[in-house]
């Protein structure tokens, strides 16, 4: 995990699991979003404010490697941090952690759009928040 990660705690709910009480793959997408949203909030630019400025960051790619099963009622930490920032796109990395052990890891790729749905340069305020240390 990178030093710049923001940690979000989540509890695995019944709606997150299948009959075996293992977390369903769809839950990971939501947990990644929760981690990314909390990263933005803690860095001073909540998604809501970004959208009010006229910018959107849709997911264009999602990847998750499941290392160990997560079960109902587990308390997890979602670590999220930006890893790649380009002119009009960015990538966030994630780790799903239980009791200090990485249970899953992955990333999402995003493109920056304006209100008209056109790809645009990442605004400077967002770029500062996403700054990746080399």
Order of alpha helices (4+ residues) and beta strands (2+ residues): beta-alpha-alpha-beta-beta-beta-beta-alpha
